[in-house]
Amino acid sequence: MSAVLLDGKKLAQTMQGEIAATAAVFTQKHGIRPGLAAVLVGDNPASRIYVRNKRKACQQAGFESWLHELPHECTQAKLLDLIRRLNQDPTVHGILVQLPLPPQIDEKAIIQAVSPLKDVDAFGSENLGLLAAGHPRYLPCTPHGVQQLLLRNGVQLEGAHVVIVGRSAIVGKPLALILMQKAAGANATVTVCHSRSRNLADLTRQADVVVVAIGLAEFLKADMVRPGAVVVDVGINRLPDGKLVGDVDFAAVRGVASAITPVPGGVGPMTITMLLHNTLSAAQLQTMKS
Ligand SMILES: NC(=O)c1ccc[n+]([C@@H]2O[C@H](COP(=O)([O-])OP(=O)(O)OC[C@H]3O[C@@H](n4cnc5c(N)ncnc54)[C@H](OP(=O)(O)O)[C@@H]3O)[C@@H](O)[C@H]2O)c1
């Protein structure tokens, strides 16, 4: 068997076109363009590429986009001051603080400082709490992208057993909350595994859908997957030779799975798409409130 490719790049293009069309109607009606302010601290090359790609997608969708760059040695007080100003700026609907931040800055304090209505990454406690309570405002972008990639490719989540490997606050944990929601497009039975899980392969082999988000190159092997299962690879790892690979041994697992996401071109483009989705929602919400 050779698995069907779940093409995130193609779906992202389609969905970004849909978002651009909705944004154009919104702009025509209200005279306001959805606006995303990106904050980049320091000169991490990967962060710079992520921010550039996010801004490019914003511009293509007809959004306003601003980049605020601060030096690596920037103090927490300076960054908090910038966030306070962005929180108060009515033209800014979404604020994206690119992580990781330099060690002198407390990431949690920064995440909490972003106004919950402008927290388009949905990393803050209010938005995560709303999701956990079952009435979300914004969904975190990467897990929401995973859900959309599965649904739009006709993967049945209702009643399916989804095994998630990784429990981070930005991927594994919110993905579990999204997929276990009592809602259309969810209603999955979810198992969350992590570095302390015993007999991991026994757990992943029970899955209809396996999602791996751990940051270990080519970790998930073919014998950890039930034949016919769907496999989603969130990982992004650079090998010593410069090649980009995921957390799944793609060449081996594609021979067992029924469908699989590539790296690159799978989950990554969907993350950006859901950021645009949240920024448009933020603009709509803030316009209704004003
Ligand atoms: N495509 C995208 O848009 C996107 C977005 C975000 C992240 N990513 C990528 O996704 C990967 C994960 O990111 P993250 O931020 O979620 O990572 P993270 O915060 O480092 O969390 C890693 C998780 O993996 C678990 N883990 C580590 N080793 C394991 C093992 N041997 N067996 C089982 N579980 C193990 C950890 O368990 P413990 O909790 O027990 O430590 C932890 O829960 C990274 O490669 C990252 O670059 C991609």
The ligand as an ORCA input file, in Angstrom:
! r2SCAN-3c Opt
* xyz 0 1
  N       4.228     22.471     11.537
  C       4.031     23.458     12.404
  O       3.424     24.475     12.095
  C       4.562     23.311     13.788
  C       4.064     24.092     14.835
  C       4.532     23.864     16.129
  C       5.500     22.891     16.349
  N       5.990     22.186     15.304
  C       7.006     21.123     15.482
  O       6.384     20.067     16.183
  C       7.335     19.417     17.029
  C       6.810     19.457     18.450
  O       6.719     20.788     18.881
  P       6.186     21.179     20.340
  O       6.367     22.649     20.500
  O       4.842     20.574     20.533
  O       7.301     20.394     21.213
  P       7.678     20.403     22.745
  O       7.070     21.556     23.469
  O       9.137     20.184     22.810
  O       6.947     19.081     23.277
  C       7.377     17.821     22.866
  C       6.430     16.761     23.392
  O       6.898     15.503     22.917
  C       6.985     14.588     23.992
  N       8.068     13.645     23.744
  C       9.390     13.916     23.625
  N      10.076     12.780     23.418
  C       9.161     11.782     23.375
  C       9.250     10.382     23.190
  N      10.424      9.766     23.018
  N       8.109      9.662     23.213
  C       6.926     10.249     23.419
  N       6.775     11.583     23.592
  C       7.885     12.333     23.582
  C       7.266     15.439     25.211
  O       6.873     14.720     26.361
  P       6.967     15.357     27.849
  O       5.804     16.285     27.952
  O       6.822     14.171     28.731
  O       8.292     16.049     27.933
  C       6.400     16.670     24.910
  O       5.079     16.468     25.354
  C       8.645     20.180     16.805
  O       9.381     19.511     15.792
  C       8.203     21.530     16.285
  O       9.176     22.151     15.487
  C       5.529     22.364     14.039
*
